[in-house]
Amino acid sequence: MSVNRKAGNGFVSWCLMGILLGAMSAESLRAAAAEHRPELVMVALSGHLLDDGYHPERFSPDDVRGWVAACDELGVTRILWRGAYVGKATYHSKVLPVMEVMEEDYFEKAGVRKKSGYRRDKWEPIRKNFNHKARLIERFDILDVALAEAKKRGISFYADLALFDTYFPGLENDLFEAHPEYYILARDQKTPYRSIPCYAEKAVQDYRLAEIEELLARGVDGISFDLACHYSGAGGNAPDSFGFNPPVVQAFQERYGIDILQDDFDADKLCALNGEIFTGFLRRVRELLGPDRKMIAAVTLKGWHGYGGPAGAKLGISLTDAAPEPGKPCYRFDFEWETWIREGIADDLMVYAPLPDAVGRVQRTIKSRVTKGDVFLWREIWQDKHFDAYRDEVAAIRAGAIDGYAVDELQQFLPEMSPAGHADWRKSREVLEGLR
């Protein structure tokens, strides 16, 4: 467990924790509360931080330093900085396409009219917002400024990767748009699930590794990834109907002697194989990281995740273990998180777990089964607004059940930037102050 030098001491009622975490004894809770230093990990999405309130001619590095300073005031120990806004970079990348100003007819030329019913009154505000962000990005390299300020303040700085979120109109990724065969494919091997890359494709792995290598060269302390996807419910209604890329078809046939393009097959075996393939990709990432850079990997309590269809929509980031049963998403893959930790592929885990009893379930399902590394509860405080439940979670974390909170996202804690309708930033900050 990492030592959090910023967090303070504190003892929480072990009786309450006994209710929350029945598996832990009163004695162990008392000892844990006396020694535990919970961490606060903050997800920062630069695409959201580049707010309309900043004037392009006056936007300066001091504004970015202020974002990091706010993390310091909250007691954040690690920042997970998302430098990609879906498929575009918000920093001056030589690997990813950088956000640029779009022409007035951009969405019409991109085919939005045909695909989702183009309405100018809907898409023109989006175009203006994206163009505003692009003009701010032109000013200076936001990532470099944030990274330097974090190092100055002793906060670990991770590059957070959007591994499963590469498409939104205006934020498309050039590689995948030019090569739709690199998305996961339907059984006809022609229809792509636009947004979800296929990590069985070597070209996809190489592209991600180039992205990571560039970020490591800038000096980040490690990488993380999450499970967000703007199109988690796309792809139609048929379960297990995507993921038939040639490398997957070949691997399944070599192992089981079945052609999944033509014959009946066990979809659970395909899900497991997809998980093995993803683990293979993460092994390549670990080789690139070396022994000194760290990885925080996102997982779910189910032990698998997926995208597409009604089930995929329900597998949203706040409902990751509450998908409808029976029913599976259009594409799914196992999380081999025990292998990741055992082999040192990933150093720490952040777990998506909805209310209630999220901390207790994370402790029993995952934390109790790992012998090294930190385990964090991923929580999107501003969207759910269950403040009493969050306070109970903080109390359980303080007692030592797990190692901390991974909170999404920084924007909600900045009063000048908290979006309309999310005016509870004071309550959100008060919740996190309970970790000190």
N, C-alpha and C positions, 0 to 999 in steps of 0.2 A: 504494500500500500504506500502511495506517495505521501510525503509529509507536506502539509499545507502550511507554509510559514505565515500566511496572511490570516488564517482563520484563528479565532480565539477559543478559549476553553468554555465549557458549559456542560451542565448535567441535566438530563431530561428525565422526567418521571419514568422509572423503569416499569412501573405498573402499566402505564399506557402502552409502552413498547411491547410488554408481554401480550397485551390484547392484539396489537398490530402484527406481531411476529411470533406467535405462539411457540415456534420451534426454538426460540432462544431463551435460556434460563435467566432468572433475575440476576444471578451473580455475574453471568457473562455480560449482561446488559450494563450493569454498573461498571464493570471493568472497561468495557468498550467505550462508554460515555466519558470516562475519565481520560482515556488515551486518544480517542478518535479526533482527527482533524479533517472534517469533510471538505471536499473541494467543490468549487463552483466553476463549471466549464461553460463558457458563453459562445453560442453560435452567432456569428456576425455575417449577415448577407449584404455584401457591399452594394448589390443592385438595389436593395431596399433602402440602404443608408443614403444613397444619392438622391436626396429628396427634392421635391419641387421648391422648397424654401430656400435653396442655395442658388444665388445668382451666379451664372457662369463666370462673369468677370471678377467676382469677389470671392469665389470659392478658393480656399487656400489650404496648404498642408496643416495649418493650425486647426482647421475644422476636423480633419481626420485625427489629428492628435487628441482632440477633444473627445472623440469616440472612445479611444483607448483609455484616456484618463477616466472616463465614466466607468469603464470596466474595472480599473484600479480601485475606484471609490467603492464599488460593490464588493470588492474582495475576490474578483475573478482570478483564478490561477492559470487557466489556459483559455486562449481564444481560438475558436475554430472558424477561420476566415474563409468564407466562400467568395472566391475571386471570379467565379463564373456565374453569369446571370443566364441560367438555362444553358444555351449553346454558345453564348458569347462571353468574351473576357471583359472585365471592368478594369483590368490593368493592362499595361503595354506588353502584351504577350507576343512572342514570335511563333508560338505553336497554335494557340486558339485564335479564332477570328475575334477581333476587338469590336465592340459596339461602335457603330458609325451612324451618322445622321441619315435618315431615310427620306427618299423623295415622296411627294404627296400621294402618288399613285402606287406606293410600294405594296400595300396589302392586296390591291386589285391584281397587280402583276403576279403576286405570289400565289394567286388562286384562292384567296380566302373567300371570295364571292361564291365560287363553285362548291367549296368544301364545307363551309359552315354558315352560309347565308350572310354575305357581306352587307353591312349597314354602315354607311359613312359616319353616322352620329355615334356609333359604338366604337369604331376603330380609330377615328381621327384623334380622340383624346389619348388613346394608347400610343399612337405614333408620336404625338407631341411630347408625351411623357418620356418615351424611349429616346427621342432626340435631345431632350433636356439632359438626360443622363449621359448621352454620348458626348455632349459639349463639356460637361464636367470632367469626364474621363480624359478628354484631350488636354486638360490643363497640366496635369502632372501624373506620375505613377502612384496611384492611391495605395496599392499593396506595399510598395517599398516604404512609404511614409508610416503606415500602420505597423509594419514589422519593426522598423527602427524604434518607434515609440514603445512598443511592447518590450523589446529587449532592454531599453533604457529603464523601464519600470519593473523588470524582472518577471514579466508574464510570459509563459510559454506560448508560442504562436504556431498553430498548425494550419496547413492549407486544407480546406474542406472541399471535397470533390463531389460534383453532381454526377455520379456514375449512371444514374437511371433517369436523368431528366435532361434531354438534349434538344427538345423541340417545343417551341411556342412561336406563333407567327411574329416575325420581327426579331426573334432571338434564336433563329435556326443556327445549327452548327454546319459549317461549310463541308466538312468531310462527309458527314452522314447524308447531307442533302445531295452531294455528288455521287455517293455510293449507298443508296438505300438498301443494298444487299447486306450492309453491315448492321442494320437493325435486325432484331429477331424476326424471323419469317414465318408465315403461315405454311400449312402443309403443301400448298402448291409451289412453295419456294419462290414465289413472285410477289406476294403481298407483304409489305413490311408493317410492323407495329412502330409507327413513327414516334419515337422518343426513347425506346428501350434498346440500347446497343446489345449486340451478341458478343459476349466475352469468350466464346469459343473461337471467334475469328482472330487470327494472329494480328491482322492489321489494326483491329480495334485495340487489342492489348498494347501494341507498339505505340499507337497514338496516345493512349493514356500514360504510358511510361514516359513518353516525350514530354507530356504536360507536367508530370511529376518531377522529372529531371530538371526542367526549367525552374520549377518552384524551389527545389532543393538548392539549386545554384544561387538563388536569391537569399538563402539562409534560413528557411523555415525550420522549425524544430521537429516537424513530423507532418503526417497527413492523417486525415480522417475522411470518412464518407458516410452519407446518410441515405435514406430510402425514398426521398421525396420524388414526385413525378407529377407534372401538370396534367398528364393524360392517363392517370391511373385506372380510369374506367373505360378507356377506349378498347378497340379491338373486337367488338361484337360480343356475343353472349355465350359462345361455345367454350367450355372448360378445356384447358390443355390444348388449345388450337394454334399456339405460336411457339416458336423455338425450334423450327425444323431446318436450321441452317446446315449446309453440307458437312461441316466438321462434327456437328452433333449427331447427324444421321449416321455418319461413318463410325463414330465412337460407339453408338448404341448397337450397331450391327456387329462390330468386332467383339463386343462383350456378350451380347445375348443372341446373336444370330438372327435378328429380326430387322426387317426393313420397315421403319416406322412411317415411311411415306406411303406404303402399300398395305401393310399388314396391321392387325390388331396388336396392341402393345400395352404394357402396364405403365400407366401414366405416373405412378409413384416412383417407379424406377427411373423414368425420364427426369422427374423432379430431383431425385438424388444425384443423377449424373450431371445435371445442370449445376448442382451444388459443388460437385467435385471439380468441374471445369472452372467455376468461379474461384475455388480455393487455389487451383493452379495459377490463375491470374494473380491472386494475392501473393503467392510465393514469389513471383517475378517482381512484384512491388517490394517485397521484403528484401530481396537481393539488391535492389536499387537503393533502398533506405540504408542498408548497412546496419551495424550494431548500435549506432549512436542516435539515429533518428527514430521516432516513435510512430506507431499507428494506433488510432482509435477506430474500431470497427463497429458499425451499427448492426444490431440483431433484434429479433423479436422473441417473445415468450413461446410462440408456436414452434420455433426452430426452423421456420421457412418463411418465405415471403413471395408475393406475386403481384402481377399487374393484369388489368384487362377485364372487361365485363362487370356485371353487378358485384361479384365477389371482389374483384380488384378495386372497385370504387370503395367498398366497405373496408378494404385493407388499407385505408388511408392512415396517415401518420399518427392519428390519435386513436385508431381502432385496430391496432395491428394484431390483436388476438381475439377479435370479435367478428370475424368474417362469417357470413351465413353458412350453415351446414345443413344438409349436404350442399355441395356446390364449390367449385374451385375456379380460380381466375384463369384467364386465357394463357398465362405463362407463370410458372412458379419454379422456385429453386430452393434447395436446402441451405441452411446456414451450418457449416461445419465448425462452429465456434470453439468447441472443445479442442479440435485439431489445431485451430489457429493459435490458441493460447499455449497448448502443449508444445507445439513446434516453434513458438516464438514468432509466428507469422504476424499476428497482432499482439500488441502489448496490453491494450485495455479495450473494454467493451462499453458501448452505451446502448441501453435497452429501451425499446419502444414498448410501453405498457400502459394501457388506459386505466382509469379509475374503475372500481375501488381497489384498495389494498395493493396498489402497484408496488410499493417498496417491499412489502412482505413477499409478494410473488416473485419479484426479481431476486430477492435474497434466497428464497427456497429453490427456485428453478435454475438460477445461474450462479449467483455469488457463492453458494454453498458447494458448488461443483468445480470451482477453479482454485488452483493452488498458488497462483501468482497473477499479478496484474490487478488493475482497478476496474470496478464495475459501477457505472453511472446510470441513473434513471434519466432518460430523455423526457423533457417536459416542455410543452408549449403553453406557458402560463397564460399569456394574454388571450388566447382563443377560447379556452375552456372556462376560465374565471371561477373555478371552485376553490376559493381562497382558504376556506376552513380545511378542506382536504389537503391543500398544499402545505398548510402549517403542520398538519399531522405527518405528512411525508418528511418535512424538514426535521421534525422531532425524531422520527425513526432513523433518518440519516445521521443526525447528531449522535444517536445512541450507538451507531456503528453497524447498522444492518447492511448498508452498502457504502460506497466510497464518496458519493456526492451526486450532485445534480448536473446534467447537461441541459442548459436552458436555451430554447429557441424563441426569440432571437433578440439581439441587442436593441434594435430599434424601439421596442416597446418600453424600454427603461429610460429613454431620452425624452423628457417632457416636451421639448420643442419639435420633436419628430413623431411622437406617438400618433398614429393615424386617427382620423375622425372615427368616433365610435369605440375607440379603445382608450378611454380616458382614465382607466384604472391603473395608470403607471405607478402611482404612489403605493397602492396596495401591492402591486407586483414587487416593487422594491422592498417593501416591508417584509414580504415573504422571504426574499433572499437574505435579508439582513439577519434572519433567524439562524442562518448557517454560521454566522461569525462566532 
